[in-house]
Structure formats: structure tokens, C-alpha cells
């Protein structure tokens, strides 16, 4: 379904305001909130749900609140009219403007209970620490990137969640589906026949999976009932969460946080996008197994090989390397590879591809 353009923007949708009118009469507005830095990602789409309460799904990245405000004005509201913010997950391109909106509107903040628990914790530093120790992870030094992360962290220490969401919760016509994998606090929000998917399901690009090793680091900080077994981090968890929402219905429209517009085109998706995402990862696992089939290879070389076509600057290399770890963890768990050599940093093949059947069984 193609939306109406209320305000035009660039061909990635930056600063654009869209109006979606659904067959059942439901109207949703979307605001393309640009990132605060140069990126081919395009904007974060902030969605406006009008009902008894004016609800925003995601707010965009810190430092860009004026664009959210301008977009809202086009929809017909001042920023101060926002009653409620629902955050899909705690990454800075989603909740970065939260504090500013809360301060100026008095809006309630709704987010998953894991989000709430992780507020004020410097996740970045915790992630970096173990990655460097256990995986020889390259240390990120790009100044602007680090500054953004620390600004976001400082902002998050001042936030309070008014409604800590749990899986399956229903409130005010919204149903919340807990879908960890990209992030341990990710939720998809269902409203009528619409699923606001955050970064769980995206058109054109595949969401970046988290790493299951992170669970060891964060286990003790998560809410009590999350501390026994990892069902929150890693590729396998992401697959499970994809399959969880896949069955919500053929008639569901997915409204994603990114790439709703790309190169001047709309990219409407439904839940059949889930199958494509799963196949992308299956393919990547096969390619990875192919790379290591003759001899053990280190993860650095694997990353450069798998992402050979991409421009790997520091930040992109970090993401690519991290994604390789997620895939290796999954293959390791399925018994297709093991880690060998000094500090266990070489990936050795077992000559099997049991992972593929494991994906089908989920
Ligand atoms: Zn995002």
C-alpha cells in the first residue's frame, strides 16, 4: 500500500511526512526523522497513532528533535501534544529524542521491561570490554561515533519508563509482541492490522543480529526472571522472534523503522518479508561454512571475505565483525563448527550443515 506524501523530503525519505490510510479506515502518519550524521541508512520512521491519546512510536536519533517537531506540525500537532511514546528498542536512532519530547510534552514513556532495566547502563562499554577480551575485537576510536554513544547514554540515565511492557500485553488497542534478537528489548507493536516492527523486520536490509555472548555480560542486570537461560541475545533468538510474528496473519501491514522509502521508492512489506530474512541468514551461514571448509580461518579474515563488496570503514567493520560472531555462534551451537587455535579464535568446520534443519525446526 502506498501512502500519500504530505511533505516531501529527499529520496531516502529524510524530513518526509507520509499518511497511510488503511482499508478499514485507520490512518497512520509517518515522519522521516533524519539521523544526526551522514549515513546511507536513511531516516528513522517515527509513527503517529491518533486515538484517545496521541502516541508516537519511536522518536529518532538524539540531536534531531526539530525534524520530529516539524513533521508533527504537518500532521497537525505541536510537540507538546504528545501523550505517549512507545519505544521499539533502546538504540539511539530510536529513543534518542525521547528525553526532549518527554520534557516538553510530559508524555508517558512505554517500553519493554528489559529496556527499562538497561536504562542508565553503559551498554557500549560493557559490550566493548568482553569483545576485546574474548574475541580480539578491534577497538573503535572514531570520535564522532563514540561521542554520539556517550551523549545517548547520558540522556538515558535521565529517563523513566512509565509502563514497563511484557510480552502479550494489550493496552488501548495496542498489542505488544516481545521480539528480542536485534536487541534484547525489542518489541513489535500491533495496532489493528498494522505491525510497527522497529528494527525487527526491515525492507531491503537485514536487521543486525545481537551476539549471544552478550548474555553472559548482561545476565545479572536483566530483570530477575531473565537470568536463568539466554532467550534474549543472538541469532538463534532473532530467528525465533521472526517466526513468532510470522504467523500473525497474511493481512498484516508491516511499518518498519527504516527504509520505508529508498531511492525515491516506497517499500511496502508484509509478514512474508520474514521468510526472506531467514533465507538471507541461511545463505550467509552456507557461505561461511564454505569459507572454512578446507582449513580453520580467523574471524577477521572471514569478515573481510564475507563483506568483500562492502565499504568497511571502522563503524561498518565493527558491525560486520559482530554479525560474523553471531553466525559463528549459531553454527557452533548447531555443531557445524568449533573454535580452535590460540585464544580459540580460529573457526574450524565439522563438514556438516546441521544448522539448516535446525532453522526449519524452530
Ligand atoms: Zn534502527
Boltz pocket constraint, residues with backbone or C-beta under 6 A from the ligand:
constraints:
  - pocket:
      binder: B
      contacts: [[A, 44], [A, 91], [A, 93], [A, 94], [A, 199], [A, 257], [A, 258]]
      max_distance: 6.0
